[in-house]
Amino acid sequence: MALDLTAMATQIAGILQQVPFTFTLGTVTTKTYTGTKSFLRKEIVSGNAGLANVYEFSVLCLASQFATVPVPKTTLTAGGTTYKILSVDTDTTGITIRLHLGSVFA
């Protein structure tokens, strides 16, 4: 039985909408994106060189809302606070991406 990626994306979208985290990217404030805020375990952050001292949190998002995958060093603004994307993880299905965020000065 093959994976039904459309059904999977719909289910994940429903889950992510339960605890929305809305943000803008870079200087374009007319387009908003939505994800769910999450935190990596200490072991994962420590394993990623350079993240341990500046990591604040991550945002899990549907990849379909982005024309291109955001790149590290892009700024993200939410609730009046600006963060910098430290790194980006994509899943093997192409349904979600996880943005790891830190201080804009990192």
N, CA, C and O atoms as a GROMACS GRO file, in nm:
protein
  424
    1MET      N    1   0.084  -0.119   0.000
    1MET     CA    2   0.000   0.000   0.000
    1MET      C    3   0.088   0.125   0.000
    1MET      O    4   0.176   0.140   0.085
    2ALA      N    5   0.065   0.212  -0.094
    2ALA     CA    6   0.144   0.334  -0.106
    2ALA      C    7   0.093   0.440  -0.007
    2ALA      O    8  -0.023   0.440   0.032
    3LEU      N    9   0.184   0.527   0.030
    3LEU     CA   10   0.146   0.638   0.117
    3LEU      C   11   0.057   0.735   0.042
    3LEU      O   12   0.085   0.768  -0.074
    4ASP      N   13  -0.047   0.781   0.105
    4ASP     CA   14  -0.133   0.885   0.048
    4ASP      C   15  -0.084   1.018   0.104
    4ASP      O   16  -0.128   1.060   0.211
    5LEU      N   17   0.007   1.082   0.032
    5LEU     CA   18   0.069   1.205   0.082
    5LEU      C   19  -0.032   1.319   0.097
    5LEU      O   20  -0.016   1.404   0.185
    6THR      N   21  -0.134   1.322   0.014
    6THR     CA   22  -0.235   1.426   0.026
    6THR      C   23  -0.312   1.411   0.156
    6THR      O   24  -0.336   1.509   0.227
    7ALA      N   25  -0.352   1.289   0.188
    7ALA     CA   26  -0.423   1.264   0.313
    7ALA      C   27  -0.333   1.293   0.432
    7ALA      O   28  -0.377   1.349   0.532
    8MET      N   29  -0.206   1.255   0.420
    8MET     CA   30  -0.112   1.280   0.528
    8MET      C   31  -0.094   1.429   0.551
    8MET      O   32  -0.091   1.475   0.666
    9ALA      N   33  -0.081   1.506   0.443
    9ALA     CA   34  -0.066   1.651   0.454
    9ALA      C   35  -0.188   1.714   0.518
    9ALA      O   36  -0.175   1.807   0.599
   10THR      N   37  -0.305   1.666   0.485
   10THR     CA   38  -0.429   1.719   0.543
   10THR      C   39  -0.434   1.691   0.693
   10THR      O   40  -0.472   1.779   0.770
   11GLN      N   41  -0.395   1.572   0.733
   11GLN     CA   42  -0.394   1.538   0.876
   11GLN      C   43  -0.291   1.621   0.952
   11GLN      O   44  -0.320   1.670   1.061
   12ILE      N   45  -0.174   1.636   0.896
   12ILE     CA   46  -0.071   1.717   0.962
   12ILE      C   47  -0.114   1.862   0.972
   12ILE      O   48  -0.091   1.927   1.074
   13ALA      N   49  -0.178   1.914   0.867
   13ALA     CA   50  -0.228   2.053   0.871
   13ALA      C   51  -0.326   2.071   0.985
   13ALA      O   52  -0.323   2.172   1.055
   14GLY      N   53  -0.414   1.974   1.005
   14GLY     CA   54  -0.511   1.981   1.115
   14GLY      C   55  -0.443   1.982   1.250
   14GLY      O   56  -0.487   2.053   1.341
   15ILE      N   57  -0.338   1.904   1.264
   15ILE     CA   58  -0.264   1.901   1.390
   15ILE      C   59  -0.194   2.033   1.414
   15ILE      O   60  -0.199   2.087   1.525
   16LEU      N   61  -0.127   2.087   1.311
   16LEU     CA   62  -0.053   2.212   1.327
   16LEU      C   63  -0.144   2.331   1.358
   16LEU      O   64  -0.102   2.426   1.422
   17GLN      N   65  -0.268   2.325   1.311
   17GLN     CA   66  -0.363   2.434   1.335
   17GLN      C   67  -0.414   2.437   1.479
   17GLN      O   68  -0.475   2.535   1.521
   18GLN      N   69  -0.389   2.331   1.555
   18GLN     CA   70  -0.437   2.327   1.693
   18GLN      C   71  -0.364   2.428   1.782
   18GLN      O   72  -0.423   2.482   1.875
   19VAL      N   73  -0.237   2.452   1.753
   19VAL     CA   74  -0.157   2.547   1.831
   19VAL      C   75  -0.079   2.634   1.731
   19VAL      O   76   0.041   2.614   1.712
   20PRO      N   77  -0.147   2.729   1.667
   20PRO     CA   78  -0.082   2.806   1.561
   20PRO      C   79   0.022   2.906   1.612
   20PRO      O   80   0.007   2.965   1.718
   21PHE      N   81   0.125   2.923   1.533
   21PHE     CA   82   0.230   3.021   1.556
   21PHE      C   83   0.247   3.093   1.423
   21PHE      O   84   0.296   3.035   1.326
   22THR      N   85   0.206   3.220   1.418
   22THR     CA   86   0.204   3.296   1.293
   22THR      C   87   0.326   3.388   1.285
   22THR      O   88   0.365   3.449   1.385
   23PHE      N   89   0.386   3.396   1.166
   23PHE     CA   90   0.508   3.475   1.150
   23PHE      C   91   0.522   3.526   1.007
   23PHE      O   92   0.452   3.482   0.916
   24THR      N   93   0.614   3.620   0.990
   24THR     CA   94   0.654   3.668   0.858
   24THR      C   95   0.802   3.637   0.839
   24THR      O   96   0.875   3.616   0.936
   25LEU      N   97   0.846   3.634   0.714
   25LEU     CA   98   0.986   3.608   0.683
   25LEU      C   99   1.051   3.729   0.620
   25LEU      O  100   0.991   3.797   0.536
   26GLY      N  101   1.173   3.758   0.660
   26GLY     CA  102   1.249   3.868   0.601
   26GLY      C  103   1.178   4.001   0.612
   26GLY      O  104   1.118   4.033   0.715
   27THR      N  105   1.185   4.078   0.507
   27THR     CA  106   1.124   4.212   0.508
   27THR      C  107   0.985   4.213   0.448
   27THR      O  108   0.920   4.318   0.444
   28VAL      N  109   0.938   4.098   0.400
   28VAL     CA  110   0.804   4.090   0.341
   28VAL      C  111   0.703   4.067   0.453
   28VAL      O  112   0.690   3.956   0.504
   29THR      N  113   0.632   4.173   0.490
   29THR     CA  114   0.538   4.161   0.602
   29THR      C  115   0.395   4.140   0.555
   29THR      O  116   0.304   4.128   0.637
   30THR      N  117   0.372   4.136   0.424
   30THR     CA  118   0.237   4.117   0.373
   30THR      C  119   0.198   3.970   0.364
   30THR      O  120   0.080   3.939   0.354
   31LYS      N  121   0.294   3.880   0.366
   31LYS     CA  122   0.268   3.736   0.358
   31LYS      C  123   0.296   3.674   0.494
   31LYS      O  124   0.408   3.684   0.546
   32THR      N  125   0.195   3.610   0.553
   32THR     CA  126   0.215   3.545   0.681
   32THR      C  127   0.217   3.393   0.662
   32THR      O  128   0.157   3.339   0.570
   33TYR      N  129   0.289   3.327   0.752
   33TYR     CA  130   0.303   3.183   0.751
   33TYR      C  131   0.258   3.132   0.887
   33TYR      O  132   0.258   3.206   0.986
   34THR      N  133   0.221   3.005   0.892
   34THR     CA  134   0.176   2.946   1.017
   34THR      C  135   0.246   2.813   1.040
   34THR      O  136   0.265   2.734   0.948
   35GLY      N  137   0.284   2.792   1.164
   35GLY     CA  138   0.343   2.665   1.204
   35GLY      C  139   0.308   2.639   1.349
   35GLY      O  140   0.219   2.705   1.404
   36THR      N  141   0.376   2.547   1.410
   36THR     CA  142   0.358   2.517   1.551
   36THR      C  143   0.493   2.525   1.619
   36THR      O  144   0.590   2.463   1.574
   37LYS      N  145   0.499   2.600   1.727
   37LYS     CA  146   0.623   2.620   1.801
   37LYS      C  147   0.658   2.492   1.877
   37LYS      O  148   0.571   2.428   1.936
   38SER      N  149   0.786   2.456   1.874
   38SER     CA  150   0.831   2.338   1.946
   38SER      C  151   0.973   2.360   1.996
   38SER      O  152   1.039   2.458   1.959
   39PHE      N  153   1.018   2.271   2.079
   39PHE     CA  154   1.152   2.280   2.135
   39PHE      C  155   1.224   2.149   2.114
   39PHE      O  156   1.168   2.042   2.136
   40LEU      N  157   1.349   2.156   2.071
   40LEU     CA  158   1.430   2.036   2.055
   40LEU      C  159   1.482   1.990   2.190
   40LEU      O  160   1.501   2.070   2.282
   41ARG      N  161   1.504   1.861   2.202
   41ARG     CA  162   1.564   1.808   2.324
   41ARG      C  163   1.707   1.859   2.336
   41ARG      O  164   1.773   1.886   2.236
   42LYS      N  165   1.753   1.871   2.457
   42LYS     CA  166   1.888   1.921   2.485
   42LYS      C  167   1.994   1.841   2.409
   42LYS      O  168   2.092   1.899   2.361
   43GLU      N  169   1.975   1.711   2.397
   43GLU     CA  170   2.073   1.626   2.330
   43GLU      C  171   2.084   1.662   2.182
   43GLU      O  172   2.194   1.661   2.127
   44ILE      N  173   1.973   1.694   2.118
   44ILE     CA  174   1.974   1.728   1.976
   44ILE      C  175   2.042   1.862   1.956
   44ILE      O  176   2.123   1.877   1.864
   45VAL      N  177   2.010   1.960   2.040
   45VAL     CA  178   2.071   2.092   2.028
   45VAL      C  179   2.220   2.083   2.049
   45VAL      O  180   2.297   2.144   1.975
   46SER      N  181   2.263   2.007   2.147
   46SER     CA  182   2.405   1.991   2.175
   46SER      C  183   2.477   1.920   2.060
   46SER      O  184   2.595   1.945   2.036
   47GLY      N  185   2.408   1.834   1.991
   47GLY     CA  186   2.467   1.761   1.881
   47GLY      C  187   2.485   1.843   1.755
   47GLY      O  188   2.563   1.806   1.667
   48ASN      N  189   2.413   1.955   1.744
   48ASN     CA  190   2.424   2.043   1.629
   48ASN      C  191   2.524   2.154   1.662
   48ASN      O  192   2.492   2.246   1.736
   49ALA      N  193   2.643   2.144   1.607
   49ALA     CA  194   2.748   2.242   1.637
   49ALA      C  195   2.698   2.383   1.612
   49ALA      O  196   2.642   2.412   1.506
   50GLY      N  197   2.719   2.468   1.708
   50GLY     CA  198   2.682   2.608   1.692
   50GLY      C  199   2.541   2.642   1.737
   50GLY      O  200   2.509   2.761   1.748
   51LEU      N  201   2.457   2.545   1.764
   51LEU     CA  202   2.320   2.577   1.805
   51LEU      C  203   2.305   2.591   1.956
   51LEU      O  204   2.218   2.665   2.002
   52ALA      N  205   2.387   2.523   2.033
   52ALA     CA  206   2.366   2.513   2.177
   52ALA      C  207   2.355   2.648   2.248
   52ALA      O  208   2.271   2.663   2.336
   53ASN      N  209   2.436   2.744   2.212
   53ASN     CA  210   2.437   2.871   2.284
   53ASN      C  211   2.333   2.970   2.236
   53ASN      O  212   2.299   3.062   2.310
   54VAL      N  213   2.281   2.954   2.115
   54VAL     CA  214   2.191   3.056   2.060
   54VAL      C  215   2.050   3.005   2.029
   54VAL      O  216   1.962   3.086   2.000
   55TYR      N  217   2.028   2.874   2.033
   55TYR     CA  218   1.898   2.817   1.999
   55TYR      C  219   1.790   2.864   2.095
   55TYR      O  220   1.810   2.864   2.217
   56GLU      N  221   1.674   2.906   2.040
   56GLU     CA  222   1.561   2.948   2.124
   56GLU      C  223   1.444   2.850   2.112
   56GLU      O  224   1.392   2.801   2.212
   57PHE      N  225   1.402   2.821   1.988
   57PHE     CA  226   1.294   2.725   1.966
   57PHE      C  227   1.286   2.693   1.817
   57PHE      O  228   1.360   2.750   1.736
   58SER      N  229   1.197   2.601   1.782
   58SER     CA  230   1.178   2.561   1.643
   58SER      C  231   1.032   2.583   1.605
   58SER      O  232   0.945   2.594   1.692
   59VAL      N  233   1.007   2.589   1.475
   59VAL     CA  234   0.871   2.601   1.424
   59VAL      C  235   0.852   2.493   1.318
   59VAL      O  236   0.925   2.490   1.219
   60LEU      N  237   0.754   2.406   1.339
   60LEU     CA  238   0.719   2.303   1.243
   60LEU      C  239   0.609   2.357   1.152
   60LEU      O  240   0.506   2.403   1.200
   61CYS      N  241   0.632   2.353   1.020
   61CYS     CA  242   0.540   2.414   0.924
   61CYS      C  243   0.510   2.320   0.808
   61CYS      O  244   0.587   2.228   0.780
   62LEU      N  245   0.398   2.344   0.741
   62LEU     CA  246   0.371   2.274   0.616
   62LEU      C  247   0.460   2.336   0.509
   62LEU      O  248   0.462   2.458   0.493
   63ALA      N  249   0.532   2.254   0.437
   63ALA     CA  250   0.622   2.303   0.332
   63ALA      C  251   0.546   2.369   0.218
   63ALA      O  252   0.600   2.456   0.150
   64SER      N  253   0.423   2.328   0.196
   64SER     CA  254   0.345   2.378   0.081
   64SER      C  255   0.317   2.528   0.087
   64SER      O  256   0.284   2.588  -0.015
   65GLN      N  257   0.329   2.590   0.203
   65GLN     CA  258   0.301   2.733   0.211
   65GLN      C  259   0.420   2.820   0.168
   65GLN      O  260   0.406   2.942   0.157
   66PHE      N  261   0.534   2.758   0.142
   66PHE     CA  262   0.653   2.832   0.100
   66PHE      C  263   0.680   2.809  -0.048
   66PHE      O  264   0.672   2.696  -0.096
   67ALA      N  265   0.711   2.916  -0.122
   67ALA     CA  266   0.750   2.902  -0.263
   67ALA      C  267   0.885   2.831  -0.272
   67ALA      O  268   0.907   2.749  -0.362
   68THR      N  269   0.975   2.863  -0.180
   68THR     CA  270   1.104   2.796  -0.168
   68THR      C  271   1.131   2.775  -0.020
   68THR      O  272   1.078   2.847   0.064
   69VAL      N  273   1.212   2.677   0.012
   69VAL     CA  274   1.245   2.651   0.152
   69VAL      C  275   1.328   2.767   0.206
   69VAL      O  276   1.428   2.805   0.144
   70PRO      N  277   1.289   2.824   0.321
   70PRO     CA  278   1.368   2.932   0.380
   70PRO      C  279   1.511   2.885   0.408
   70PRO      O  280   1.535   2.767   0.434
   71VAL      N  281   1.603   2.978   0.402
   71VAL     CA  282   1.744   2.944   0.421
   71VAL      C  283   1.796   3.002   0.552
   71VAL      O  284   1.744   3.102   0.601
   72PRO      N  285   1.899   2.940   0.608
   72PRO     CA  286   1.960   2.994   0.730
   72PRO      C  287   2.002   3.140   0.711
   72PRO      O  288   2.038   3.184   0.601
   73LYS      N  289   1.995   3.213   0.820
   73LYS     CA  290   2.026   3.356   0.830
   73LYS      C  291   1.912   3.446   0.786
   73LYS      O  292   1.921   3.568   0.801
   74THR      N  293   1.802   3.388   0.733
   74THR     CA  294   1.683   3.467   0.704
   74THR      C  295   1.619   3.504   0.836
   74THR      O  296   1.620   3.425   0.930
   75THR      N  297   1.564   3.624   0.845
   75THR     CA  298   1.496   3.663   0.968
   75THR      C  299   1.350   3.623   0.964
   75THR      O  300   1.290   3.611   0.857
   76LEU      N  301   1.295   3.602   1.081
   76LEU     CA  302   1.156   3.563   1.100
   76LEU      C  303   1.103   3.650   1.213
   76LEU      O  304   1.168   3.664   1.316
   77THR      N  305   0.986   3.709   1.193
   77THR     CA  306   0.927   3.796   1.296
   77THR      C  307   0.793   3.740   1.341
   77THR      O  308   0.708   3.706   1.259
   78ALA      N  309   0.776   3.733   1.472
   78ALA     CA  310   0.651   3.684   1.531
   78ALA      C  311   0.624   3.762   1.659
   78ALA      O  312   0.712   3.773   1.745
   79GLY      N  313   0.505   3.814   1.672
   79GLY     CA  314   0.468   3.885   1.793
   79GLY      C  315   0.560   4.003   1.825
   79GLY      O  316   0.582   4.034   1.942
   80GLY      N  317   0.613   4.068   1.724
   80GLY     CA  318   0.699   4.183   1.745
   80GLY      C  319   0.844   4.148   1.775
   80GLY      O  320   0.926   4.239   1.794
   81THR      N  321   0.879   4.020   1.780
   81THR     CA  322   1.016   3.978   1.807
   81THR      C  323   1.075   3.918   1.680
   81THR      O  324   1.010   3.840   1.611
   82THR      N  325   1.199   3.954   1.649
   82THR     CA  326   1.266   3.903   1.530
   82THR      C  327   1.369   3.799   1.571
   82THR      O  328   1.446   3.818   1.666
   83TYR      N  329   1.369   3.688   1.497
   83TYR     CA  330   1.462   3.578   1.518
   83TYR      C  331   1.538   3.553   1.389
   83TYR      O  332   1.499   3.602   1.283
   84LYS      N  333   1.647   3.478   1.398
   84LYS     CA  334   1.721   3.438   1.279
   84LYS      C  335   1.707   3.287   1.264
   84LYS      O  336   1.716   3.213   1.362
   85ILE      N  337   1.686   3.241   1.140
   85ILE     CA  338   1.682   3.098   1.114
   85ILE      C  339   1.825   3.046   1.122
   85ILE      O  340   1.912   3.090   1.047
   86LEU      N  341   1.846   2.952   1.214
   86LEU     CA  342   1.979   2.893   1.232
   86LEU      C  343   2.001   2.777   1.137
   86LEU      O  344   2.109   2.762   1.080
   87SER      N  345   1.899   2.694   1.122
   87SER     CA  346   1.906   2.580   1.030
   87SER      C  347   1.764   2.537   0.994
   87SER      O  348   1.667   2.575   1.060
   88VAL      N  349   1.753   2.456   0.890
   88VAL     CA  350   1.624   2.411   0.839
   88VAL      C  351   1.631   2.261   0.816
   88VAL      O  352   1.727   2.211   0.757
   89ASP      N  353   1.529   2.189   0.863
   89ASP     CA  354   1.518   2.044   0.838
   89ASP      C  355   1.394   2.020   0.754
   89ASP      O  356   1.289   2.079   0.779
   90THR      N  357   1.405   1.934   0.654
   90THR     CA  358   1.289   1.893   0.575
   90THR      C  359   1.266   1.745   0.599
   90THR      O  360   1.359   1.671   0.630
   91ASP      N  361   1.141   1.702   0.585
   91ASP     CA  362   1.115   1.559   0.602
   91ASP      C  363   1.124   1.489   0.467
   91ASP      O  364   1.128   1.554   0.362
   92THR      N  365   1.128   1.358   0.469
   92THR     CA  366   1.147   1.281   0.345
   92THR      C  367   1.026   1.284   0.254
   92THR      O  368   1.038   1.256   0.135
   93THR      N  369   0.909   1.318   0.306
   93THR     CA  370   0.789   1.323   0.223
   93THR      C  371   0.770   1.459   0.157
   93THR      O  372   0.692   1.472   0.062
   94GLY      N  373   0.841   1.561   0.206
   94GLY     CA  374   0.824   1.696   0.153
   94GLY      C  375   0.702   1.768   0.209
   94GLY      O  376   0.664   1.873   0.159
   95ILE      N  377   0.642   1.711   0.313
   95ILE     CA  378   0.521   1.770   0.371
   95ILE      C  379   0.554   1.879   0.471
   95ILE      O  380   0.489   1.983   0.473
   96THR      N  381   0.654   1.858   0.556
   96THR     CA  382   0.685   1.956   0.659
   96THR      C  383   0.830   2.001   0.652
   96THR      O  384   0.917   1.934   0.599
   97ILE      N  385   0.851   2.120   0.709
   97ILE     CA  386   0.986   2.168   0.734
   97ILE      C  387   0.991   2.220   0.877
   97ILE      O  388   0.890   2.265   0.932
   98ARG      N  389   1.108   2.212   0.936
   98ARG     CA  390   1.126   2.262   1.072
   98ARG      C  391   1.233   2.371   1.067
   98ARG      O  392   1.345   2.347   1.023
   99LEU      N  393   1.195   2.490   1.114
   99LEU     CA  394   1.286   2.604   1.120
   99LEU      C  395   1.340   2.614   1.261
   99LEU      O  396   1.263   2.627   1.356
  100HIS      N  397   1.471   2.609   1.277
  100HIS     CA  398   1.534   2.622   1.408
  100HIS      C  399   1.577   2.768   1.423
  100HIS      O  400   1.654   2.820   1.342
  101LEU      N  401   1.527   2.832   1.527
  101LEU     CA  402   1.544   2.976   1.542
  101LEU      C  403   1.633   3.014   1.660
  101LEU      O  404   1.640   2.943   1.760
  102GLY      N  405   1.700   3.126   1.644
  102GLY     CA  406   1.783   3.180   1.751
  102GLY      C  407   1.779   3.331   1.750
  102GLY      O  408   1.706   3.392   1.672
  103SER      N  409   1.856   3.389   1.835
  103SER     CA  410   1.866   3.534   1.844
  103SER      C  411   1.908   3.592   1.711
  103SER      O  412   1.990   3.534   1.640
  104VAL      N  413   1.852   3.706   1.676
  104VAL     CA  414   1.887   3.772   1.550
  104VAL      C  415   2.034   3.813   1.548
  104VAL      O  416   2.090   3.835   1.441
  105PHE      N  417   2.096   3.825   1.665
  105PHE     CA  418   2.235   3.865   1.673
  105PHE      C  419   2.331   3.747   1.672
  105PHE      O  420   2.452   3.766   1.678
  106ALA      N  421   2.277   3.624   1.664
  106ALA     CA  422   2.363   3.504   1.668
  106ALA      C  423   2.441   3.488   1.540
  106ALA      O  424   2.518   3.394   1.526
   0.00000   0.00000   0.00000
